[in-house]
Amino acid sequence: MNSEFSYLKDLIEIVEREGKEHNKKKLWSLIARYAQEKIGILAKDDSAKLIAEVHELNLEQYIRLQATKFYEKFPLNELKYDLVTDFIQMEHCRRRDDFEGFSLAVFQQLENVTNYLFTEKNLWGKAKELSQLPMFTSYSKDGLGKRFGITLGEQLMFRKDSNLDLRLNEFFNKESINVNFLIRFKVILYFIYFKEKVTSISDWNQVYALGYNIYLSRNRNHRGSINSESQAIKQEIITRSRYNYYLLFSGFLADFFQKITIAFPEES
């Protein structure tokens, strides 16, 4: 690291400790002026390097500010440091067009909050208590208006079952620590995202599908393997359309965390 860049780095760290935004803007303008002056007296190769290094530092500060603002009002303070760190990694991956790294960083934020709320709010116990109640009502496809209920237990088990009572007992005998992410995620969606008021199966499926797609994309990076042919096909579709999914995953993350923030205002 050359001495000019070291000096710039020190200046930037001073600026970031300044609490007043008005003063901070003035200090940033001074840094820009200094950089321009140094570029004028440096050799061509050195000046190009300095420009790149200053740009990288500015980008780093911008991403950190972006992450801090994103989680500024998030109520679960004990999770904020890890969430901000993963958000910064997410944005770095987006700028490098590293979709697998991006998906992993998105998933880690989603998983962190899902696991925390699932455990701290004892939602497994609550799900067991309400497992046989309809979580929403759907209409039959014959157009005759016949209605049928889908219970929370059936939705968590991924199926309807004629021997439901027995299956539910077996299912909920699992210790909460052994419940996999997708089930935990469904529990969080039902009790916190939807606040136990799912209006239609299409609304539910739309939200769940985004979380599931994040999970699938993370698996491609994290595990290096897949569980089924259908998952492999879905992963390929997502990867081919990754520029759309950069936006979809970011939008879902913002929506999900907004719902958490609204659900727990007393903890902010």
Legacy VTK file of the C-alpha trace (Angstrom):
# vtk DataFile Version 3.0
C-alpha trace
ASCII
DATASET POLYDATA
POINTS 268 float
0.000 0.000 0.000
1.568 3.320 -1.061
1.872 6.228 1.369
-0.692 8.379 -0.480
-3.288 5.651 -0.205
-2.456 5.042 3.461
-3.034 8.703 4.143
-6.355 8.629 2.291
-7.431 5.578 4.269
-6.659 7.382 7.534
-8.672 10.394 6.390
-11.643 8.224 5.500
-11.586 6.551 8.902
-11.643 10.002 10.530
-14.614 10.994 8.381
-16.554 7.880 9.373
-16.159 8.768 13.054
-17.773 12.169 12.478
-21.325 12.088 13.803
-22.830 15.017 11.898
-23.812 14.370 8.286
-23.182 18.010 7.255
-19.610 17.889 8.542
-19.101 14.476 6.999
-20.020 15.789 3.532
-17.484 18.611 3.875
-14.759 16.189 4.903
-15.525 13.916 1.957
-15.157 16.868 -0.413
-11.727 17.588 1.092
-10.716 13.974 0.538
-11.796 14.215 -3.101
-9.768 17.406 -3.557
-6.698 15.818 -1.996
-7.030 12.781 -4.229
-7.291 14.969 -7.328
-4.169 16.889 -6.355
-2.197 13.702 -5.764
-3.336 12.269 -9.076
-1.996 15.376 -10.781
1.563 14.823 -9.524
1.728 11.016 -9.636
2.989 8.944 -12.552
0.275 7.614 -14.858
0.335 4.054 -13.452
0.328 5.284 -9.841
-2.522 7.719 -10.475
-4.659 4.994 -12.044
-3.998 2.775 -9.044
-4.887 5.570 -6.640
-8.151 6.245 -8.482
-9.074 2.548 -8.259
-8.171 2.361 -4.589
-10.128 5.499 -3.672
-13.123 4.194 -5.634
-12.926 0.868 -3.801
-12.822 2.610 -0.430
-15.778 4.811 -1.323
-17.712 1.739 -2.462
-16.881 -0.106 0.766
-18.152 2.805 2.854
-21.299 3.036 0.745
-22.074 -0.680 1.158
-21.486 -0.507 4.912
-23.792 2.511 5.151
-26.388 0.682 3.034
-26.262 -2.358 5.346
-26.475 -0.248 8.498
-29.471 1.692 7.167
-31.211 -1.514 6.070
-31.114 -2.878 9.616
-31.342 0.450 11.432
-34.851 -0.150 12.805
-34.623 -3.919 13.064
-35.784 -4.841 16.588
-33.600 -7.880 17.373
-30.416 -6.075 18.347
-28.519 -9.224 19.309
-28.619 -10.329 15.642
-27.700 -7.029 14.001
-23.931 -7.448 13.790
-24.140 -10.772 11.938
-26.987 -9.526 9.730
-25.068 -6.408 8.704
-21.959 -8.509 7.995
-23.933 -10.881 5.756
-25.665 -7.953 4.025
-22.266 -6.442 3.160
-21.113 -9.794 1.774
-24.352 -10.042 -0.218
-23.759 -6.669 -1.879
-20.118 -7.460 -2.645
-21.223 -10.670 -4.361
-23.899 -8.819 -6.336
-21.296 -6.375 -7.663
-18.988 -9.242 -8.638
-21.909 -11.089 -10.275
-21.280 -13.990 -7.899
-24.840 -15.278 -7.719
-24.030 -18.345 -5.630
-22.205 -16.233 -3.041
-25.037 -13.713 -3.142
-27.639 -16.440 -2.520
-25.642 -17.859 0.373
-25.407 -14.414 2.025
-29.158 -13.820 1.531
-29.960 -17.237 2.981
-27.727 -16.679 6.020
-29.718 -13.562 6.925
-33.012 -15.397 6.461
-31.801 -18.446 8.388
-30.370 -16.380 11.255
-33.683 -14.678 12.014
-35.804 -17.779 11.309
-33.817 -19.925 13.741
-33.759 -17.236 16.417
-37.513 -16.573 16.364
-38.401 -20.261 16.043
-36.493 -20.995 19.256
-36.947 -17.828 21.310
-40.702 -17.541 20.708
-41.332 -21.287 21.238
-43.124 -21.464 17.909
-42.756 -25.236 17.612
-44.912 -25.650 20.701
-47.418 -23.153 19.371
-47.545 -24.913 16.006
-48.274 -28.218 17.742
-51.174 -26.662 19.679
-52.757 -25.233 16.511
-51.747 -27.989 14.093
-55.275 -29.266 13.406
-56.858 -25.879 12.803
-57.369 -24.690 9.190
-54.691 -22.159 8.268
-56.674 -21.054 5.229
-59.667 -22.203 3.213
-59.497 -23.046 -0.485
-62.206 -23.569 -3.096
-62.606 -26.707 -5.176
-61.534 -26.644 -8.814
-64.968 -27.744 -10.066
-66.269 -24.203 -9.779
-69.180 -25.225 -7.556
-67.929 -23.201 -4.615
-67.183 -26.167 -2.380
-64.678 -25.214 0.309
-62.123 -27.301 2.120
-59.689 -26.418 4.885
-55.952 -27.010 4.876
-54.571 -27.385 8.373
-51.274 -26.017 9.625
-50.097 -29.563 10.353
-50.802 -30.691 6.790
-48.975 -27.709 5.365
-45.937 -28.297 7.579
-45.848 -31.994 6.641
-46.145 -31.147 2.898
-49.229 -33.361 2.520
-52.787 -34.206 3.391
-53.129 -37.478 5.264
-56.160 -39.668 5.963
-54.543 -40.833 9.203
-53.786 -37.275 10.272
-53.900 -37.629 14.048
-51.280 -40.369 14.116
-49.044 -38.589 11.616
-49.250 -35.315 13.563
-48.250 -36.987 16.804
-45.218 -38.543 15.140
-44.341 -35.308 13.388
-44.523 -33.047 16.444
-42.658 -35.497 18.671
-39.486 -34.130 17.084
-37.403 -31.919 19.318
-37.471 -28.349 18.014
-33.707 -28.442 17.483
-34.155 -31.266 14.955
-36.728 -29.457 12.816
-35.285 -28.610 9.395
-35.087 -25.103 7.950
-38.018 -25.342 5.531
-40.422 -26.364 8.305
-39.066 -23.634 10.584
-39.479 -21.141 7.762
-43.119 -22.167 7.239
-43.781 -21.721 10.955
-42.265 -18.213 10.872
-44.311 -17.327 7.799
-47.545 -18.458 9.412
-47.175 -16.955 12.876
-45.155 -13.814 12.142
-45.241 -12.925 8.436
-48.953 -13.659 7.966
-49.891 -13.240 11.652
-52.038 -16.410 11.459
-54.222 -14.832 8.760
-53.473 -16.443 5.411
-56.106 -15.276 2.942
-55.420 -17.764 0.139
-53.165 -20.632 -0.814
-51.796 -18.598 -3.738
-50.608 -15.855 -1.381
-48.962 -18.453 0.818
-47.326 -20.308 -2.087
-45.969 -17.120 -3.617
-44.159 -16.076 -0.446
-42.993 -19.574 0.455
-41.648 -20.150 -3.070
-39.269 -17.197 -2.755
-37.843 -18.510 0.510
-37.598 -21.999 -0.975
-35.769 -20.683 -4.043
-33.273 -18.887 -1.797
-32.778 -22.172 0.065
-32.211 -24.080 -3.206
-29.738 -21.491 -4.488
-27.843 -21.590 -1.213
-27.614 -25.393 -1.423
-25.834 -25.142 -4.754
-23.101 -23.119 -3.056
-23.118 -24.570 0.425
-23.556 -28.279 -0.080
-22.459 -28.804 -3.654
-25.208 -31.391 -4.094
-28.933 -31.656 -4.734
-31.688 -33.850 -3.367
-33.793 -34.487 -6.471
-33.994 -34.029 -10.224
-36.766 -31.438 -9.845
-34.556 -29.373 -7.526
-31.701 -29.564 -10.033
-33.988 -28.300 -12.804
-35.227 -25.469 -10.599
-31.678 -24.495 -9.654
-30.723 -24.289 -13.334
-33.746 -22.104 -14.109
-32.852 -19.741 -11.269
-29.200 -19.549 -12.326
-30.085 -18.792 -15.943
-32.421 -16.021 -14.791
-30.107 -14.815 -12.024
-30.379 -11.123 -12.925
-34.086 -11.316 -12.178
-33.412 -13.283 -9.002
-30.932 -10.730 -7.717
-33.927 -8.375 -7.553
-36.459 -10.988 -6.395
-34.284 -12.202 -3.523
-33.377 -8.658 -2.431
-37.016 -7.607 -2.574
-38.129 -10.621 -0.562
-35.446 -9.963 2.051
-36.641 -6.373 2.469
-40.284 -7.478 2.698
-39.518 -10.293 5.168
-37.518 -8.091 7.523
-40.104 -5.334 7.360
-42.704 -7.841 8.577
-40.413 -8.869 11.461
-39.849 -5.230 12.397
-43.595 -4.562 12.436
-44.247 -7.719 14.485
-41.875 -6.795 17.313
-41.915 -2.985 17.725
-41.582 -3.265 21.495
-38.131 -4.844 21.098
-36.660 -2.035 19.000
LINES 1 269
268 0 1 2 3 4 5 6 7 8 9 10 11 12 13 14 15 16 17 18 19 20 21 22 23 24 25 26 27 28 29 30 31 32 33 34 35 36 37 38 39 40 41 42 43 44 45 46 47 48 49 50 51 52 53 54 55 56 57 58 59 60 61 62 63 64 65 66 67 68 69 70 71 72 73 74 75 76 77 78 79 80 81 82 83 84 85 86 87 88 89 90 91 92 93 94 95 96 97 98 99 100 101 102 103 104 105 106 107 108 109 110 111 112 113 114 115 116 117 118 119 120 121 122 123 124 125 126 127 128 129 130 131 132 133 134 135 136 137 138 139 140 141 142 143 144 145 146 147 148 149 150 151 152 153 154 155 156 157 158 159 160 161 162 163 164 165 166 167 168 169 170 171 172 173 174 175 176 177 178 179 180 181 182 183 184 185 186 187 188 189 190 191 192 193 194 195 196 197 198 199 200 201 202 203 204 205 206 207 208 209 210 211 212 213 214 215 216 217 218 219 220 221 222 223 224 225 226 227 228 229 230 231 232 233 234 235 236 237 238 239 240 241 242 243 244 245 246 247 248 249 250 251 252 253 254 255 256 257 258 259 260 261 262 263 264 265 266 267
